[in-house]
Amino acid sequence: MTERRADPLVRLDNVAEALDDLRGQAAEQPLEVVAKGIAQSAVATLPEADEATITAVAEDGHLYTLAATDDGIVDIDECQYRTRRGPCVEAATRRHPVRAVVGEHEQEWPEFTAAAKAAGINTYLSVPLVLPGDDEEDEVVGGLDMYSLTAQAFDDYDEQVMRLFTMAACDAFVNARRWAATKRKIGQLESALTSRAEIDQAKGVLMAIHGCTAEEAFTRLVEESQRTNTKLATVARALIESLRR
């Protein structure tokens, strides 16, 4: 088994090449795109890896698959999320790598074992994705889940290689999350500015029609918003559109 594996130095070269690819990705990329790039680079790193997924941990603790190199293997992860047991759940929630030969943990993880066998998967390696904290505890944001069709595919060295890989790959993950957060804030600001402009337009319309003050016009909009249980900006937009029609 050991003889057919690549030389350790070759495997380290694979890690270096994969990390260079990740660094070359554009900083302004959606989180899902970056996550898929991490999964694809991980598969390229380990010669015996056939597919990979990225398990993510939501703010409420819910687990979901953020990216996969093949949609056909997502069911293996999802059956673990539903039952809250299996190697990817262990890695993502308990902060330690998990290597599993399919069939060896059938009593402990029956759902995972059945799904893996159905997909032809024989070996599994999951490594937690940990973002370093500042003053607080490090944050586990998910796990990198590796699948192999080869029996007894991954060894201790592969596990250490992937731990090294995920530590470096988390930089790309952090940048993508920051970019997504910035994009959300910009969108919220743009929406707020648009809403303000529409409310000002609606106030002007009411002032022209009813000969009222700006304060009285705004009061009319607020009263309509409360009466219909509708957002103020929506009321203003509807008034403007009614005049256009």
C-alpha positions in Angstrom: 0.0 0.0 0.0 2.8 2.4 0.9 4.8 1.7 -2.2 2.1 2.9 -4.6 1.8 6.3 -2.8 3.6 9.3 -4.1 6.9 10.3 -2.5 6.3 12.7 0.5 8.3 15.5 -1.2 6.1 15.1 -4.3 3.0 15.4 -2.2 4.4 18.6 -0.6 5.1 20.0 -4.1 1.4 19.2 -4.9 0.3 21.3 -1.8 2.6 24.2 -2.9 1.1 24.2 -6.4 -2.4 24.0 -5.1 -1.9 26.9 -2.7 -0.3 29.0 -5.5 -3.5 28.4 -7.5 -5.6 29.6 -4.6 -3.5 32.7 -4.2 -4.0 33.4 -7.8 -7.7 33.6 -7.5 -9.3 37.0 -7.7 -9.9 38.6 -4.3 -13.4 39.7 -5.4 -15.0 36.2 -5.7 -18.2 34.9 -4.2 -17.6 32.6 -1.2 -19.1 29.6 -3.1 -16.7 30.1 -6.0 -13.7 30.3 -3.6 -14.9 27.2 -1.7 -15.2 25.2 -4.9 -11.7 26.3 -5.8 -10.4 25.0 -2.4 -12.2 21.7 -3.0 -10.7 21.3 -6.5 -7.2 22.2 -5.3 -7.5 19.7 -2.4 -8.3 16.9 -4.9 -5.3 17.9 -7.0 -3.2 17.8 -3.9 -3.8 14.2 -2.9 -3.2 11.7 -5.7 -5.7 9.2 -4.3 -8.5 11.7 -3.7 -11.3 11.5 -6.3 -13.8 14.1 -5.0 -14.2 16.7 -2.3 -16.8 18.8 -0.6 -16.7 21.8 1.7 -19.0 21.5 4.8 -20.0 24.9 6.2 -21.3 25.8 9.7 -24.1 28.4 9.7 -24.4 30.9 12.5 -27.2 28.7 14.1 -25.0 25.6 14.0 -26.7 24.2 10.9 -24.4 22.2 8.6 -24.6 22.4 4.8 -22.5 21.7 1.7 -21.0 25.0 0.5 -19.2 23.5 -2.5 -18.6 20.1 -4.1 -16.4 18.9 -7.0 -19.2 16.5 -8.0 -22.9 17.0 -7.0 -23.3 13.2 -7.0 -21.4 13.0 -3.6 -23.4 15.7 -1.8 -25.9 13.1 -0.5 -23.1 11.5 1.6 -22.7 14.7 3.5 -26.4 15.5 3.7 -27.3 12.2 5.3 -24.7 13.1 8.0 -26.2 16.6 8.5 -29.7 15.1 9.0 -28.6 12.5 11.6 -25.8 14.7 13.1 -23.3 11.8 13.0 -20.6 10.8 10.6 -17.0 11.8 9.9 -17.7 15.2 8.4 -19.9 16.2 11.4 -17.1 15.0 13.7 -14.5 17.1 12.0 -16.6 20.2 11.6 -18.0 20.2 15.2 -15.2 18.6 17.3 -12.2 20.3 15.7 -10.1 17.3 14.7 -9.4 15.4 11.5 -11.2 12.2 10.8 -10.1 9.4 8.6 -12.5 6.6 7.9 -12.5 3.4 5.9 -16.0 2.8 4.8 -17.5 -0.2 6.6 -15.3 0.1 9.7 -17.8 2.3 11.5 -21.0 0.9 10.3 -22.6 0.7 13.7 -21.5 4.2 14.7 -22.4 5.8 11.4 -24.9 3.6 9.5 -26.3 6.3 7.3 -22.9 7.5 6.2 -21.7 4.0 5.5 -24.8 3.2 3.4 -24.5 6.4 1.4 -20.8 6.0 0.8 -21.1 2.4 -0.3 -23.9 3.4 -2.7 -21.5 6.0 -4.3 -18.6 3.6 -4.5 -16.6 5.5 -1.9 -14.1 3.4 0.1 -12.1 5.9 2.1 -12.9 9.3 3.6 -10.8 12.1 5.1 -12.3 15.2 6.7 -10.3 18.1 8.1 -11.8 21.1 10.0 -11.6 24.5 8.5 -10.4 26.8 11.4 -10.1 30.5 11.1 -7.7 32.0 13.7 -9.2 34.4 16.2 -7.7 37.5 17.6 -8.4 37.6 21.3 -11.2 35.1 21.1 -11.2 31.4 20.4 -10.5 30.2 16.9 -13.6 29.8 14.8 -14.5 26.5 13.1 -16.3 27.4 9.9 -16.7 23.9 8.5 -14.6 21.1 7.1 -12.9 19.9 4.0 -14.2 16.4 3.1 -12.1 14.2 0.8 -13.5 11.1 -0.9 -11.6 8.2 -2.5 -12.7 5.2 -4.5 -9.5 3.5 -3.5 -9.6 1.2 -0.5 -7.3 2.4 2.4 -6.5 5.5 0.4 -5.4 8.0 3.0 -2.6 7.7 5.5 -1.2 9.7 8.5 1.0 11.8 6.2 -2.0 12.7 3.9 -3.9 13.9 7.0 -1.0 16.1 8.0 -0.7 17.4 4.5 -4.4 18.4 4.4 -4.1 20.1 7.8 -1.3 22.2 6.4 -3.4 22.8 3.2 -6.5 23.9 5.1 -4.5 26.3 7.3 -3.3 28.1 4.2 -6.5 27.8 2.3 -8.4 29.6 5.1 -6.8 32.8 4.0 -8.7 32.6 0.7 -11.9 31.7 2.7 -11.5 34.7 5.0 -11.0 37.1 2.0 -14.1 35.7 0.3 -16.2 36.2 3.5 -14.9 39.7 3.9 -15.7 40.6 0.3 -19.2 39.1 0.7 -19.8 41.1 3.8 -18.6 44.3 2.1 -20.8 43.6 -0.9 -23.8 43.1 1.4 -23.2 46.4 3.2 -22.8 48.3 -0.1 -26.1 46.7 -1.3 -27.9 47.8 1.9 -26.5 51.3 1.6 -27.6 51.6 -2.0 -31.0 50.3 -1.1 -31.3 52.8 1.8 -30.3 55.7 -0.5 -32.8 54.6 -3.2 -35.5 54.4 -0.6 -34.7 57.9 0.7 -34.9 59.3 -2.8 -38.3 57.6 -3.4 -39.7 58.9 -0.1 -38.5 62.4 -0.9 -40.2 62.2 -4.4 -43.5 60.9 -2.8 -43.4 63.8 -0.3 -43.0 66.3 -3.2 -46.0 64.7 -5.0 -48.2 65.0 -1.9 -47.1 68.6 -1.3 -48.0 69.5 -4.9 -51.4 67.8 -4.8 -52.6 68.7 -1.4 -50.7 72.0 -0.9 -49.3 70.7 2.4 -45.9 71.1 4.1 -43.1 68.5 3.9 -43.8 67.4 7.5 -47.6 66.9 6.7 -46.7 65.0 3.5 -44.4 62.7 5.5 -47.1 62.1 8.1 -49.5 61.0 5.3 -47.0 58.5 4.1 -46.3 57.1 7.6 -50.1 56.8 8.3 -50.6 54.9 5.0 -47.6 52.7 5.9 -49.1 51.8 9.3 -52.6 51.4 8.0 -51.5 48.8 5.3 -48.6 47.3 7.3 -46.3 48.2 4.4 -42.8 49.5 4.5 -42.6 53.3 4.1 -40.4 53.0 0.9 -42.9 50.6 -0.6 -45.7 53.1 0.0 -43.7 55.9 -1.6 -42.8 53.7 -4.6 -46.4 52.7 -5.1 -47.5 56.4 -5.1 -44.9 57.4 -7.6 -45.8 54.5 -9.9 -49.5 55.2 -9.7 -48.9 58.7 -11.1 -46.7 57.3 -13.9 -49.5 55.0 -14.9 
